[in-house]
Amino acid sequence: MWDADGRPLEAFADFDTAHQWAHGRMRQAHTRLPLTVDDRVAKVSRRLSHARCELVAWAEFAVLPGCDLPSLHTPSAAAPDSTPAHERHDHRHPCSQPYVGRNPRGSV
C-alpha cells in the first residue's frame, strides 16, 4: 500500500485485507490521499480517495528493446559475474530486437 507521495505504508498477505485496511487508514488525519493498494499477482490496484474507490486494471502496452550497454552475460577475466540470474537484463543491441507496436508507416 502506498500513499500519495509513493511512500509504502503497509504490506498484507491478501488484497482484500489491504483494501479494507486502506478504507480505515484514509480516515486518519495525516494520511496523504489517494492511497494505492497493489495486487501484483492479479495486476490490479485500488485507488482510494474521499470521492471514490477505483479498481484499476493494469495493461501492458508494449515490450520495448533492451539497452545498448555491453552484455553482462559475457564473463570477464577480471572478475566472475556474481549478478543473480533474476537481475540480469537482455543487453543485445536495440536494433536487433523487434519493437512491439511499431506502425509500419513509421509513425508512432
Secondary structure, DSSP 4 states (H G I P E B T S, - for coil): -B-TTS-B----SSHHHHHHHHHHHTTSTT--SPEEEEETTTTEEEEE-SS-EEEEE-----------SPPSSSPPSSS-----GGG----S-GGGS--TT--TTS--
